[in-house]
Amino acid sequence: MTGQPLTSLLSNAHLDRLARLRINANRRFTNRSRGEHFAGKGGASTEFCDYRDYSPGDDTRFVDWNIFSRLHRPYLKVFHQEEELHIVILVDASGSMQFEGKFERAKELAAAFGVLGLRNGERVSAHAFRRAGAGVRLAPCRRGTSMTKLFSFLEGVDAGGDLPLEKGIEQMLRHHNGRGVCVLLSDFFSVGDLKRSFNFLHGAGLEIFAVQILGPGEIEPDLPGDFRLVDAEYGHTLDISAAGELLAFYQEHRAAFEENLATLCRQRAGRFLSTSTAQPIEWLLFDEFRRKGWVA
C-alpha cells in the first residue's frame, strides 16, 4: 500500500503485511456457518462465495490458478458452509490506561486484530469501556470494506474512566453472540474477580487472547527519594519513603500477578502475553505474535 495513510493507528506498510496473516484460533471456538475458517474436516460445500488472499497453510486445492496465472498472486476460493469466527475486541479505556502510551498501543493492537479478521472474512466487533453504562461499541461487521468503520471507531475513543475490566467484560457479553476469539487489551489493573469474568468468556464460546500492556515505568519503576502515589482512576494517594524494599515487593507481586493471568487464560484454553509500550509495534505484530502462534 502507498499514498494517503488509511488510519493514524497503523501505517499502510503495516496493513499490507497484515494482509498476509490470519488469526490462529482454536477450531473448537468457531461456528459452523458462513465464514472463512475451514472446518477441521474441510469444507464440504461446493457453492462458491468469494475470494481471499492465500495464507501459508491453506489448502492449495482451493487456489484459483487461472487468477494466479494472470496476476502472479495466489487467491483462494471461498465456499459457503465453512466455519465463521467472531473476533470481538475489548479495549480497556479506564484511567490507568492513559499512562505511558498504553491506551494508544491498545488501539493499535485493536486495529491490527480487527484488520486480521476483516481481511479474512470474519465477523468483527469492538468495545471500549470507561464508566458503567458509558461504553461504546462497534456492531459486528464483515469484509475489508469495513476497515474504515473500524478505524474511525478506534480513533474516536478516549480513555479516562474508572470501570473495572470485569464489568466491561460483562457489559460486552450482553451484546455478544457467536463463538470465536475475544481479544482483551488492558493493563489488567483491576480489583475485581477476573476468574469469574474469564469463566463467562469461556462459557460464551470465546477463546481468550489477553494482552497485558504496561509502560516502561511500570515494569522498571525509578523512584528516588520520597514520593506520592496517586490512583489514576479513584484519586487515592499514598506517601512513600525508602522505596528500596517496596520496589522488591512490587516486582515480586507483579510477576505473581502476570503468572496468575497466564494461568487463568491457559486453564480456559486461552493465551496471555505481557508487553511493554517501549517495544516496537512491528516487532510485536510480526515477530512476537507469530513466534507464539497467535497469528500465522
C-alpha positions as CSV (number, residue, x, y, z in Angstrom):
1,M,0.0,0.0,0.0
2,T,1.2,3.5,-0.7
3,G,-0.2,7.0,-0.7
4,Q,-2.5,8.6,1.9
5,P,-2.5,6.7,5.2
6,L,-5.7,4.8,5.8
7,T,-5.5,5.3,9.6
8,S,-3.4,7.1,12.1
9,L,-3.1,3.9,14.1
10,L,-1.1,1.8,11.7
11,S,1.0,2.6,8.6
12,N,0.0,1.4,5.2
13,A,3.1,-0.8,5.2
14,H,1.8,-2.5,8.4
15,L,-1.6,-3.0,6.8
16,D,0.0,-4.6,3.8
17,R,1.9,-7.1,5.9
18,L,-1.2,-7.9,8.0
19,A,-3.0,-8.9,4.8
20,R,-0.7,-11.9,4.6
21,L,-1.6,-13.2,8.1
22,R,-4.6,-14.6,9.9
23,I,-5.6,-15.2,13.5
24,N,-4.6,-18.7,14.5
25,A,-7.7,-19.6,16.5
26,N,-8.5,-22.9,18.2
27,R,-11.0,-24.7,15.9
28,R,-13.2,-25.6,18.9
29,F,-14.2,-21.9,19.2
30,T,-15.6,-21.5,15.6
31,N,-19.2,-21.6,14.4
32,R,-20.4,-24.0,11.7
33,S,-21.9,-21.4,9.4
34,R,-20.7,-19.0,6.8
35,G,-17.1,-17.8,7.1
36,E,-13.6,-18.4,6.1
37,H,-12.1,-20.6,8.7
38,F,-12.2,-24.1,7.2
39,A,-13.6,-26.8,9.4
40,G,-11.1,-29.4,10.6
41,K,-12.6,-32.0,8.2
42,G,-12.5,-29.5,5.3
43,G,-15.4,-27.6,3.7
44,A,-18.0,-29.9,2.1
45,S,-20.0,-27.3,0.2
46,T,-19.3,-26.6,-3.4
47,E,-21.3,-23.3,-3.5
48,F,-18.8,-20.6,-4.4
49,C,-18.9,-17.5,-2.2
50,D,-15.9,-15.2,-2.7
51,Y,-12.1,-14.9,-3.0
52,R,-9.5,-14.1,-0.4
53,D,-5.7,-13.9,-0.2
54,Y,-3.8,-17.1,0.2
55,S,-2.1,-17.6,3.6
56,P,0.6,-20.2,4.3
57,G,-1.0,-23.5,5.4
58,D,-4.2,-23.0,3.3
59,D,-5.3,-26.0,1.2
60,T,-3.8,-25.4,-2.3
61,R,-6.7,-27.3,-3.8
62,F,-8.8,-24.1,-3.4
63,V,-6.3,-21.8,-5.1
64,D,-7.7,-20.3,-8.3
65,W,-4.8,-21.0,-10.7
66,N,-6.4,-19.0,-13.6
67,I,-6.2,-15.8,-11.5
68,F,-2.7,-16.8,-10.4
69,S,-1.5,-17.1,-14.0
70,R,-2.8,-13.5,-14.7
71,L,-1.9,-11.7,-11.5
72,H,1.0,-13.8,-10.2
73,R,-0.5,-13.8,-6.8
74,P,-2.5,-16.7,-5.2
75,Y,-6.1,-16.2,-4.3
76,L,-8.2,-18.8,-2.5
77,K,-11.8,-19.7,-3.5
78,V,-14.2,-19.4,-0.5
79,F,-17.3,-21.5,-0.3
80,H,-20.4,-21.4,1.9
81,Q,-20.8,-23.7,4.9
82,E,-17.3,-23.1,6.3
83,E,-16.7,-22.0,9.8
84,E,-17.3,-18.5,10.9
85,L,-15.1,-16.8,13.5
86,H,-16.3,-13.9,15.5
87,I,-13.4,-11.6,16.6
88,V,-14.6,-9.5,19.5
89,I,-12.1,-6.8,20.6
90,L,-12.4,-5.3,24.1
91,V,-10.3,-2.2,24.8
92,D,-9.8,-1.1,28.3
93,A,-10.4,2.7,28.4
94,S,-10.1,3.2,32.1
95,G,-7.9,6.0,33.6
96,S,-4.9,3.8,34.3
97,M,-4.5,3.2,30.5
98,Q,-3.6,6.8,30.0
99,F,-0.1,6.2,31.4
100,E,3.0,5.9,29.1
101,G,1.1,5.3,25.9
102,K,-0.8,2.2,27.0
103,F,-4.1,3.3,25.5
104,E,-2.5,4.3,22.2
105,R,-0.9,0.8,22.0
106,A,-4.2,-0.9,22.8
107,K,-5.8,0.9,19.9
108,E,-3.0,0.0,17.6
109,L,-3.4,-3.7,18.5
110,A,-7.2,-3.4,18.3
111,A,-6.8,-2.1,14.7
112,A,-4.4,-4.9,13.8
113,F,-6.6,-7.7,15.2
114,G,-9.6,-6.1,13.5
115,V,-7.8,-6.0,10.2
116,L,-6.8,-9.6,10.5
117,G,-10.4,-10.6,11.0
118,L,-11.9,-8.4,8.3
119,R,-9.3,-9.3,5.7
120,N,-10.1,-12.9,6.2
121,G,-13.9,-12.5,6.0
122,E,-14.5,-13.0,9.7
123,R,-17.1,-11.1,11.8
124,V,-15.5,-8.4,13.9
125,S,-16.9,-6.3,16.7
126,A,-15.2,-3.9,19.1
127,H,-16.0,-2.5,22.5
128,A,-14.4,0.2,24.7
129,F,-15.4,0.9,28.3
130,R,-14.7,3.9,30.6
131,R,-17.6,4.1,33.1
132,A,-20.6,1.9,33.9
133,G,-23.2,2.3,31.2
134,A,-20.9,4.6,29.2
135,G,-19.2,2.1,26.9
136,V,-19.1,2.5,23.1
137,R,-19.2,-0.4,20.7
138,L,-18.8,-1.2,17.0
139,A,-21.5,-3.5,15.9
140,P,-20.4,-6.7,14.2
141,C,-19.2,-6.2,10.6
142,R,-17.5,-8.2,7.9
143,R,-15.2,-7.8,4.9
144,G,-12.3,-5.5,4.2
145,T,-14.7,-2.7,3.2
146,S,-15.5,-2.3,6.9
147,M,-11.9,-1.3,7.9
148,T,-12.7,2.4,7.6
149,K,-15.5,2.0,10.0
150,L,-13.3,0.1,12.4
151,F,-10.5,2.7,12.2
152,S,-13.0,5.6,12.7
153,F,-14.4,3.9,15.8
154,L,-11.0,3.3,17.4
155,E,-9.6,6.7,16.6
156,G,-12.6,8.3,18.2
157,V,-12.3,6.5,21.5
158,D,-10.8,8.3,24.6
159,A,-9.6,6.9,27.9
160,G,-10.3,8.3,31.4
161,G,-12.9,6.3,33.3
162,D,-12.9,4.0,36.3
163,L,-14.8,1.0,35.1
164,P,-13.2,-2.3,36.2
165,L,-12.3,-4.6,33.4
166,E,-14.5,-7.4,34.7
167,K,-17.5,-5.1,34.5
168,G,-16.6,-4.1,31.0
169,I,-16.5,-7.8,30.0
170,E,-19.9,-8.4,31.5
171,Q,-21.3,-5.4,29.6
172,M,-19.8,-6.6,26.4
173,L,-21.3,-10.1,26.8
174,R,-24.8,-8.5,27.0
175,H,-24.4,-7.5,23.3
176,H,-22.4,-10.5,22.1
177,N,-23.3,-13.7,20.2
178,G,-21.3,-16.2,18.3
179,R,-18.2,-18.3,19.1
180,G,-14.7,-17.2,18.3
181,V,-12.0,-15.1,19.9
182,C,-12.1,-12.3,22.5
183,V,-9.1,-10.0,22.3
184,L,-8.6,-8.3,25.7
185,L,-6.3,-5.3,25.6
186,S,-5.7,-3.9,29.1
187,D,-3.2,-3.4,31.8
188,F,-5.4,-5.6,33.9
189,F,-5.1,-3.3,36.9
190,S,-8.5,-4.3,38.4
191,V,-9.5,-5.3,41.9
192,G,-12.4,-7.5,40.7
193,D,-12.8,-11.2,40.1
194,L,-11.2,-11.8,36.7
195,K,-11.6,-15.6,37.2
196,R,-15.4,-15.2,37.1
197,S,-15.2,-12.9,34.0
198,F,-12.9,-15.3,32.2
199,N,-15.3,-18.1,33.0
200,F,-18.1,-16.0,31.4
201,L,-16.0,-15.6,28.2
202,H,-15.1,-19.3,28.0
203,G,-18.7,-20.2,28.7
204,A,-19.8,-17.9,25.8
205,G,-17.6,-19.9,23.4
206,L,-14.8,-17.3,23.2
207,E,-11.1,-18.1,23.2
208,I,-9.3,-15.6,25.3
209,F,-6.4,-13.7,23.7
210,A,-5.3,-11.5,26.6
211,V,-2.6,-8.8,26.1
212,Q,-1.4,-7.0,29.1
213,I,0.0,-3.6,28.1
214,L,2.4,-2.0,30.6
215,G,4.5,1.2,30.4
216,P,8.3,1.0,31.0
217,G,7.9,2.8,34.3
218,E,5.5,0.1,35.5
219,I,7.9,-2.6,34.6
220,E,11.1,-1.0,36.0
221,P,10.0,1.9,38.3
222,D,12.5,4.6,39.0
223,L,11.5,6.0,42.4
224,P,14.3,8.1,44.1
225,G,13.7,9.7,47.4
226,D,10.2,10.4,48.9
227,F,7.2,10.5,46.6
228,R,3.4,10.2,46.5
229,L,1.4,7.6,44.6
230,V,-1.9,8.7,43.1
231,D,-4.5,6.3,41.9
232,A,-5.2,7.2,38.3
233,E,-8.9,6.2,38.5
234,Y,-10.0,7.0,42.0
235,G,-7.6,9.7,43.1
236,H,-6.5,8.0,46.3
237,T,-2.9,8.9,47.5
238,L,-0.2,7.1,49.3
239,D,3.1,8.8,50.6
240,I,6.2,6.6,50.3
241,S,9.7,6.9,51.6
242,A,12.7,4.5,51.4
243,A,11.3,2.8,48.3
244,G,14.0,0.1,48.0
245,E,12.2,-2.7,49.8
246,L,8.9,-1.6,48.3
247,L,10.3,-2.0,44.8
248,A,11.4,-5.6,45.5
249,F,7.9,-6.3,46.9
250,Y,6.4,-4.7,43.8
251,Q,8.4,-6.8,41.3
252,E,7.5,-10.0,43.2
253,H,3.9,-9.0,43.2
254,R,3.9,-8.1,39.5
255,A,5.5,-11.4,38.5
256,A,3.0,-13.3,40.5
257,F,0.1,-11.3,39.1
258,E,1.2,-11.9,35.5
259,E,1.6,-15.7,36.2
260,N,-1.9,-15.8,37.6
261,L,-3.3,-14.1,34.5
262,A,-1.4,-16.5,32.3
263,T,-2.8,-19.4,34.3
264,L,-6.4,-18.1,34.1
265,C,-6.1,-18.0,30.3
266,R,-4.3,-21.3,30.0
267,Q,-6.9,-23.1,32.1
268,R,-9.6,-21.9,29.7
269,A,-7.7,-22.8,26.5
270,G,-6.7,-19.2,26.1
271,R,-3.5,-17.2,25.6
272,F,-1.7,-14.5,27.5
273,L,1.1,-12.1,26.7
274,S,2.5,-9.2,28.7
275,T,4.2,-6.5,26.7
276,S,5.7,-3.0,27.1
277,T,4.8,0.1,25.2
278,A,8.6,0.5,24.6
279,Q,8.5,-2.5,22.3
280,P,8.1,-1.5,18.6
281,I,4.7,-2.3,17.2
282,E,6.4,-4.1,14.2
283,W,8.2,-6.5,16.5
284,L,5.0,-7.3,18.4
285,L,2.8,-7.9,15.4
286,F,5.2,-9.6,13.0
287,D,7.6,-11.4,15.4
288,E,6.3,-12.0,18.9
289,F,2.7,-12.9,17.9
290,R,3.9,-15.2,15.1
291,R,6.5,-16.9,17.3
292,K,3.9,-17.6,19.9
293,G,1.4,-18.9,17.4
294,W,-1.3,-16.2,17.8
295,V,-1.2,-15.4,14.1
296,A,0.0,-17.4,11.1
